Amino acid sequence: MGEPAYTVASRTPAAPVALIAVVKASQAISKEVTWDRLACRLLEVGLEQSGADRGCLIGVERGELVVAADGRVDEQGVRTELLPSLPLAGSGLAPTSVVQFVGRTRERVLLDDAAVSGSFADDEYFGACRPRSLLCLPILRQAEVCAVLYLENERVSGAFTDERLTVLELIAAQAAIAYDNVQLLARLEQENVERRRAEASLEDRCARLQQIIDNTMAVICMKDLEGRLLLVNRRYAELMRVDVDSMRGKTDYDYFSREQSDAFRASDLRVLRENRPLEVEEEFDLGDGPHTYLSLKFPVADPAGRVCAICLISTDITGRKRVEERLRSSVSLLEATFDSTADGLLVVDREGRLIQFNRKLADMLPSCAEALRRRGTEHPVLEAGQVREPEAYLARIRWLLAHPDANSFDIIEMKDGRIFERYSQPQRIDGQVVGRLWNFRDVTTRVRAERERDQALLDERRSRAAAEEAVRLRDEFLVVASHELRTPLTSLQLAIERLSRQLDATAPPLVKRALEVCARQSQRMGSLVELLLDVGRVQAGRLELNRGRVDLGALVKGVTGRLAEDIARSGCAVTVQVEEPVVGSWDGARLEQIVISLLANALKFGAGRPIEIRIGRTDDTAQLTLTDQGIGISSEAQARIFERFGRAVSTRHYGGLGLGLFIARAIVEAHGGRLRVASTPGQGSTFTVELPLAADDP
């Protein structure tokens, strides 16, 4: 079997309580004046408030546990039965081991599940009955168990929730008080004769005092030793909205809540116990909100010197308490704000005498704070020797002292490098200047940060200007160099062509291969020069388009045909799929430049794998996609590859100027289209070119 399925605790966590139910239950219990009626009523209330379907109340008689009442909940409601002190052992009405444990430890036992183990497993009761939930709650009277409330639910696990436990414990506490009252009632009956004599004596005295006390605004009353009212004045009756005669014989519990009445009774008992006057503040609700009374309670003795009553004289100090509370709250808030602010604060009176300064000022200016403590005056607020410009500082102080109505704001630089903002304004009461508040704020970090920021901005502007100048010079150099390289390169290409035509079939193969290499490299150099020239045109905004009717599919096939040798050397198989004829008004030479650039990249990074080119269209857009299965492009590099000289890989492993995609995107955007890429590293890339179709194109 598992761990014991019960919990033992002396207190339950706070839970929402059905206060109305508790009050009604407490009132019902407190009205019972005999043990038999109290036992039945307590068990009835326990079954109503707990969620149990059966239970019993076990009392303690001469140290023995006896069942005083048994009850059950059925379709007709709660039914209870008074039992004639039936011994618990052998009754079969409750587990004896659980009840004995509660009576011995004064702790409650709560079982939330049908499984019972541990010290209670062998109880005969669990052999015959298997409750799903069980609660055994002690009723304590002066830390001793006077009764035990046993409740169970035969069908539901966890029936006794925290809220119900809280309600039951409150009811148990009231039951203990009711038990005391029942016990006291028996004794009171025996003392009835003596008490009546005392009451007669007190009534005689009250008659003589009544005329005096009825003409005061204070609340005056006299109670007997049990707390019953013997004498009340007119003011008390007016507050209770009843007549004087109806209040005699009543107790505080007839007019106030149990909590308030318990507090009143506790102070009454203290007066009786200590046999001396007691002054207390008591608060209670009279229907128009809480009132606070300053009460003087003192014992009253009979002619024999025995205390027979308590006299109460209470004065309503609600207004004064509210003013004091508001004042304390305001002062507390002011002090907390004064000491928690991040600024140093100093308050002086009209003559400049020190009123107060906060901890922050003492931390900021320890030597000045110490001087202020010694002098007790405002002058000069800061030691002039610590200020970088003491003469100007002192002149400002003197001017403010001569103009008490003036506000001021100053920046003060200290010799130690700190910088303060100082604010000063007069303190007024009812429009009259009564002093001055000085506010010191350390802005050293902020000012230094602002200065560093300004310097950084200046440095950044200079660096940016230098970089822009360098870029301008570089672009200018590239344009000039491109033009200068173009003339000798053209002559070189013509010379190679003449040599190729003059070679006959008997020329050595080595010479032919050398001329072929020269031709390819000169063409490549020519392409690079054109790229550099195009960069200059793009930067200058002079990229011109010569539009004409272009069949995009035929153009792509033509380019792949011209690059057949390069495709063969790369080991990539290039396929072109034309879904339908796509014809538009474009610059054919520039579109060839785009296809060559995209295909050259795919051959370079395709790692000998297939390359697929697809041409299609939508209603108003032509679309060319080129997909390779190469090394792919990371998400960080995808935006960079379309920039001028932008690269996704190191130049140590792959050549190129990093201009092809930059020029390609510029050409596409000049046509009003868009060039984009989708790629995953290691899984290849797909470049998509979208070009607008003219309205009159097929």
N, C-alpha and C positions, 0 to 999 in steps of 0.2 A: 504493500500500500504506500501512497505518497506521503507528503508532509501533512501535519494536522490542518484540517480545513476550518479552523476557527481563528478569529482575531480577538485580541484583548487590548483594550485601551481605556484610559481614564478620561480622556477628552476626545471629542470628535472635531474635525476641521470645521471652520465656519462655513455655513451653507445658507442659502436663502430660506427663510422660515415663514410659514404661513402665520403671520402675527395674529390675525383675527382669530384663527382657529385656536392658537395657543392661549390667547386672552380668554376666549369663551370657555375653553377647557379648564383653565386655571380658576375662573370664576365659579364654574360648576363644582370643582373639587373643593374650593375654599368654603362653599356654603354648607358642606356636610359637617355635622357636629358630633357624629358618633362613628366609631370605628367600623361597624357593620355597613352603614350607608357609604362611608368613605371608601371602603374596600371595593364595593360593587361599582360605585361611580368611577373610581380610578381605573378599574379593569375595563369598564365600558369605554372610557375616553381613550385608553391605550389601544384597544381594538379598532376604534374609529380612526385614530390618527396614524396607525403604524402600517396598515396594509396586511395585517395578520388575519388568519381565519379561525384561530383558536388561541386561548391563553388562560393563565390563572395568576392569581396574586397570592404570594406566600408570605406569611407574617412570621414574626419571631416571638415566641412565648416561652419565657423562662429558659432561654437558650436553645429551644427546639424549633425546627422549621415546620410550620403547619400551613396547610392550604386554607386561605380564608375565603376565596371566591374563585369560581370557574366560569368561563364564558366561551361563546362560539358565535361566529358570523355566518348567517345563512340567508336565504331569500327574504325572510321576514325581518332582517336587520340584526342588531346585536342583542344577544340574550345572555344574561349573567345570572349566576346562582350562588347564593351565600351558603357556604359550607361551615358546619359547626367545628372549627378548629381541627380539621382532618390532618393527621400526621403526613408529611410529604413522603416519607419512606413507605413503599408499598402501595401508594395511592394510584400509581400509574398515570398521574396527570402531568408530570414533568420529569425530566432526567435529573435524578437526585445528585449525581456527581457534578453536573453543571451548576445547579443551584448552590450546592455546598461550596464549590469553587468561587462563585460570585460572593457568597456570604463571607468567605474567609479572606479573599483578596480585595473586596470592595471594587472590583473592576468588572466591566460588562463583558459578556461573551456573545460573539456574533458568528453564526455559521451561515455561509452563503451558498452551500452546495449540499447535496444529499449525502455525499461521502463523509463519514465520520471516522476519525482515526485518533491516535494518541491516547491521552489519559481518559478520554470520554468514550472510547470505542467499546468498552465492556459494560457500559451502563445498560441495565435490563430494559430501560424505556426504549432504546434504539432497536432492541430486538423485536418489539411489538409495533413501534411506530417509526416511520422514516420521513420526517419533515424535510422539505426542500430548503427552507430557510428557517433560522432559529435565532432569537434574541433573548438574552437574559440580562436584565438591567437592575442594578442595585438602587434602592431608595435610601439615601444617606441622611441621617439625623445627627448633626454634630460629629461627623466623621465615622459614625457607627451605622451599620445596616439595620434599619428598622423594618424593612420589607423588601421583597424581591418581585419584580414584574417579569413573568415569563410569557413570551409570545412566539408563535410559530406559524408558518404558512406551509401547508401540505402539498401545494401544487407549483409554486413559483420560486425559482432560485433568485437570490439577490433582491428579495422583496423589501428589505430594510435599507433604504437609500440614506445618504448623508443627511438630506433634508428631514426625512422622517426621524432619524436618530436625534437630530438637533431638537426637533419638536418634543420627542419623548423625554429627552434629558431635561428640557425646560419644565415639562409636566411633572417629571419625577422630583425636580427641585420644589415645585409648588406642592406636591404631595407630601414632601417632608415637612413643609411648613404647616400644611393642613393636619398632618399627624401630630405635630406639636400642639396645634390648636385643640385637637380632640383631647390630648392628654391634659392640656391646661384647663379645658372646660370642666373636667372632673374635679380638678383641684379648686377651680373657681366656685363651684357649687358649695364646696365645704367652707369657703371663705366668704360666702355671700352675706352672712349676717354682719360680720365685721366690716365688710366693704360698705354696706348700707349705712352703718353708723358713720363711717368716714364721709360718705356722700352727703349725709344730712348735715354734717358739720361744714362741709365745703359749700353746700347750697346756701347755708346761712351766711357765710362769708361772701359768697358771690352776690347775694342780694344787696349787701351793703356796698360792694364795689361796683355794681352794675352801672349806677348812675354816673360814676366817675369815668369808667372805661368807655361808656357809650358816646362820650363827647370828644374823643380823640381820633385823629386820622390814622393812627397806628393800628395794626391788627393785634388784638389782645385775646388770648384764650387761656383756659386752664384745663388740664387733662388729668384723669386719675392715673394710677400706676399702670393700668392696662391700656392707656392711650385713648380712653373714651373722653369726649368733651363734657366737661362739667360747667364751663362758663365761656361764653363768647360775647364779644362786643358787637355793636351794631355795624361797625365797619367790616368785620369779618363776614357777617351774614350778607351784607350788601355785595361783597365780592363773590360770594357763593351763590347769590341770587335766590336766597331762601330766607325764611324768617328765623329769628333767633331761637325760638322754642324748638323748632324742628331739628336744630343741630345738636341739641343736648343728647348725650348718649351715643352719638355717632363717633366714628374714628376717621382718621385721615384716609383710610382705604375706601370710605364712602364717597369721597370727593376728588381724590387724586389717583393717578395711576399707581400700580403696585410698585413700580420702581421708585417713584417719588415718595410714596408712603413708606417704603422700606427705609429710604434715606432719612425721612423725618423720624421714624421710630428709632433708628440707630442713634441719632443724636439725642433723642429723649432718654434712651437707655444709658447713654454715656453720662448725662446729667445725674441720673439716679445712681449710677455706679460710683461716680466720683464725688457726688454730693456737693457740687459747687456750680456756680453760674458758668454758662458756656455761650460764647458769641459765634454764630456761624452765618454764612451766606447760603441761602436756599433759593433754588430756582424751580418754578413750576408754571404751568400754562393755565391762565384764567379764562381762556376762550378768545382773547384778543391778542394772543401771542405770548411768548415767555416773559415772565416777570422775575426780577431778582429782589429778594427781601433780605435785609440785615436783621437777623433774629437774635434776641437775647433770651435764653432759656435758663431758668433757675428753679431749684427744688423748693417746694412749699411743705412746711412741717405742721403737724397737728399740735395741740397744747402739750402733748407729752414729749414733743421733740422728734417724733418719728415722721419721716418723709411720707406724705400721703398724696401729693400731686405735683404737677409740673406746670409752671406758668410760662407763657410765651408772649413776648412783645416784639412785633416785627414791623419794620419800616420799609416802605417801597423805595428802593434805590436804583430802579431800572434805568431811569433817565441818566443818573450819574454814572452808572456802570457802562451805559452805551457810549457816553462821552469819553469815559476813561479808556474803553476798548478801542474806540476810533483813534484816540490820541496815541495809545500804545502801538496800534497797527501802523499809524502814520510814522511814528518815530522809528519803529523797527524797520519799516520799508526804507525810510530815509537813510538810516544807518547802514543797512545792507547795501543800498545803492551807492552810498557815499564811499564805502570801503571796497566795493567790488568793481568800481569803474576803472577803466584803463588809464585815466588821466589823474594827475596829481591835483588835489583840490585843497584850497585854503580859504577859510572864512574868518573875517575880522569884523569888529563893530565899527560904529561911526567914527570913533576916536582912534581906530587902528589897532585896538587891542585884540589879541588872538582869541578866537572862539573855538576853532577846531580845524584840524587838517587830517587827511586820510593817510592810510599806510602807503599808498602809491607815491605820495609826495615825499614821505620819509625815505622810501627806497630810491627815488630819483635823486633827491638832494639831501643826503643824510646830514651833512654839516649845517645846512640851512635849517633843517628841521630841528636840530639840537639847539641852534641859536634862537629859533622861535620859541622853543620851550623855555629857555632861560629868560628872554626879554619879554615874551608875552605881547609883542607888538608886531605890526605889519612891516615896519621899516627894516631893511629895504626889500623884503620878500626873497630875493636872491642876494648872496654876498657879491658885491660889485667886483671883488677881486677875481671871481671865477668867470666873469663875462668878458668876451673878447673886446667889446666896446663899452667900457664902464660909464663914461661920461654921458653918452646918449641914453644908456639904460637908466641911470639915476635921474636924468632930466625928465624922462617919461614918467617915472614913479612920482616925482614931485608934482607934475602936472595933474596926474590922476587924483592925488590927495587933495589938490586944490579944486577939483571939479568932481564932487562925489556923485553927480548924476550921469557922468559920462561912461560910455562903453568903450572898450579898446581891444585891438588885436595887434600883436607884435610877433616878429620872428627874432629869437634870441640865439646867438651862436656862442657856445661856451669855449673856453680855452682848451678843454680836453677833447674838442672836436664834436661834441654833441650839439644838436640843434633842437630848440624847443619852439613850439607855437604857444603863445600866452594869450589867453582870453581873460577879460575882466569886465564884470558888470555889477551894478549896484544891487543890493538886496533891499526890497521894499516890503513894508507892512502897512496896509491901508493907505498906500500911495506915498508913504514917508520913507526916505532912505534911512535904513538902520545899520547898514554895514556894506561890505563888498565881498564878492566871491571871485577868487583867482583860480584859473584853470590852466594847468601846465600839461602840454602833450609833447612827448618825445617823438619827433618826426625824423630822427637821424637816419634810420634805415630807409624810410620812404624818400627823403631828399637825396641820399646817396644813390639809391636805385634809380631815381629820376635822372640824376646826373650821369650815371653809368649808361642808362638807356639812351640819353641824348648823344653821348659820345659814341655808343654802339651804332646808333642810327647814322651818325655822321660818318663813321668808319665804313658802315655798310653802303652808304651812298657813294663814297669814294671808290670802294671796291667794285660796286656795280658799274660805275662810270668807266673804271679801268677795264673791266671785263667786256663791257659793250664796245669800248674802243678797240680792244684786242680782236673781238669777233669781227668788227667792221673791217679792220686791217686784214684779217685772215680772208674774209670773203672777197675783199678787193684783190688780194693777192691771187686767190683761186681763179677769179675771172681773168685777170691779166695773164696768169700762167697758162690757163686753158687756151686762150687765144694764141699765146706765143708757141705753145706746143702743137697747135693744130697745123701750122704751116709746114714745119719739117716733117711732121707725121704724114701729111698728105703726099709730100715728095717721096718719102720712104715707101709708102704703099704703091705709088705709081712705078717706082723703080723695081719693086718686087714683081709687079704684074708684068713689066717688060721682060724681066729675066725669065719668068715662067713661060711666056709665049715663045721666047727664042730657044728654049731647051728642046732638043729633039728626042726621039725615042732612045738614042744611044747614050744619053746623059747618064752618069752614074746615079744609082738609087740614093746614095748618101746626099747628093746635091739636091735631088728632088725633095727628100724629106726635110732638109734644112730650109728650103724655100717655103715648104708648107708650114713649118713651124713659124718662120718669120711672118708669113701672111696671117696666121691665126693670132699671133701676139700683137701684130700691128692693128688688126681689127679690134682686139681686146683693149689696146691702148686707146684706140679711137673711141670705143664705147665709154671708157673712163673719162676721156676728155669731154665727151658730150654730156655725161652725168654732171661733171663739174660746171659746165656751162648752164645746164638746166637748173642747178642749185642757185646760180646767180640770177637766172630769170625768175625763179620762184620767189627768192628773197626780194627781188625788185618788183614783183608783181607784174612781170612782163611775159608770163607763159602764154603763148598764143596758140589757138586751135584753128586748124584748117578743116572745117567740117565738110563732110560729104556722105553719100549713102554707103554704109559699110555693112557687109554680112558678117556678123560676129563669128559664126561657126566656121566660115571659110577662112577668116583671118586667123583663127586659132590653129586650124589645120595647116595653113601656110607657114606659120611660125614653127610648129613642131617639125614640119618637113625640113626647114632650113637648119634646125638644130639637131638633125638626125644624128650627125657624128658625135656631138656632145652627149646626146641621150644614150647612144651606144656605149660610149666610154664610161658613163656613170653606172651602167648595169641596171638602170631603172626601166621598167616597161611603162610607157605612157599611152593611155587610151583617152580618146576624145569622144564624148557622147553628146550629140546635138538632138535634143528632144523635138525641136521644131525650128524652122528658119527664124532667125532673130536679126532684123535689119533696122538700123537706126541712123540718125544724123550725127556722126561722130568724126573725130580726127583719127583716121586709120593708122597713121604712123605712130601717133601717141598710144593708141590701144595696143599696137604691136609691142611698144616699149613696156607697157604694163605686163603683157603676157610673158615677154622674155624675162622680165625681172622676177615675176612669180615663179616661172618654170625653172629659172637658174637657181633660185633659192631651194626649190624642191629637189633638184638634182644634186645640189651641194649637201643638203642635210637629209636626203632620203635614204641613205645607207643601202642603195641597190634594190629598194623595194618598189612595188608598183605605185604609179601616180595616175590619178583619175581627174580628168577635166570634163566638167559638165556645163552645157549651155542651155538655158531655158528662159522663160519669161513669165511675167504676170500680166495683169491688164495694162499697166503703164510702165513697167520696169523690166529691163533686160538683166539677167543674172548669170554670172560666170563664177563657178566654184572650182577651186583646185585643191585636191585632197592628197596628201602624202602620208606615208607611214613611217616618218623619220623620227628624229630625236625629240620633237615637240618643243614647246615654248612655255616657260613658267608664267604664272599669272602676273608676277611682278614685272617680267620683261615684255609682256604683250603690248603695253602702252608705249614702251620705250623704243620698240623696233620701228615705229613709224616716224620717229624724230630724226632730225638731221644728224648724221653720223651715229645714229642709234644702233646698238648691237645687242643680241641676246646671248652671244657666246664670245669666248676669248679669241682675240686675233692670233694667238699662238697656235690655235688648232684650225681655224677657218679664216680664209682671206676675205678681202672685200673692203670697200670704203664705208659701208653702212649708209649708202645714199639711195639704193634701188627702191626700197619700200617708201622712203620719204618722197622721191619723185613720183612714184606710182600713185601714192595717195593724193599728191597735189594735182596730177592729171585727172584722176577720178573726180575729185572735188571741183576742178575747173569745168567738168562736164555736168556738174550738178548731182553727182552720184555719191556713193559711199563705199569705202573699203574697210573690211573688218576681218578679224581672225578669231577662230576658236581652236584651242589646243590644250592638250594634256601632256606633260612631260613623259617621254617614252612611248607615247601612243600616236604620234603624228600631229599634223596641223591641217586645218581647212581655212583657206582664204576665200572670201566672198566679195565679188565686185558687183555692185548694183548701179546700173546706168539708166537714166530716164529715157523713155522712148518718145519721139516727137509725136504730136497729136495726129498728124496725117500719115504716120508710118503704118504699114500693115501689121 
